[in-house]
């Protein structure tokens, strides 16, 4: 039970709403934050998202950094070996004012350790954008995260760490606009529709694999067969 089917550094692609965090004043850097897994719930406001104790932050990198993803993943690994650093630190990319920036996504529960993380990242030469006024906006984000996939049924997996995050395997590689249109169609036609969504991709045993990802604190896994049929019909036929 809960046996890991496969694992690796998975790519995530999602459209989310971000805003300037009050932490920007303290750090003197532009810190963007989003509620925990926003999207459907944040618009419908039911069920409410749990934000307190689940900080999702983005720090924008000022200049292009060669081999940024590899360097940051290594640094994140070393930081998490330290007992006082308990956070997910992930390399990514975010669109800000119609321009793509390399970014660091940080997920943490204890916000006080941010003041320890930032100097550690700056010590390897990463420069972050300074604080500035920013209104909230919808943006496309991409990031990489080590993920362990636990098999639920054929083609359906769950995240070993994050409750409520699931992955549905699809055979086609699709563009993000196709993904967005398909998710809207599913939510409008399937009785199972209270979830947030994202794209995911990873290499498994020498080949690439695409997934439709969903997040919901109220998932009924017994109904995933129904949802899986809608996903395959929408994205594979």
Secondary structure, 3 states (H helix, E strand, C coil): CCCEEEEEEEEEEEEEEEEECCHHHHHCECEEEECCCCCHHHHHCCCCCCCCCCEEEEEEECCCCCCHHHHHHHHHHHHHHCCCCCCEEEEEEEEECCEEEEEEEEEECCHHHHHHHHHHHHCCCCCECECCCCCCEEEEEEEEEEEEEEEEECCEEEECCCCCEEEEEECCCCCHHHHHHHHHHHHHHCCCCCCEEEEEEEEECCEEEEEEEEECCCCCHHHHHHHHHHHHHHHHC
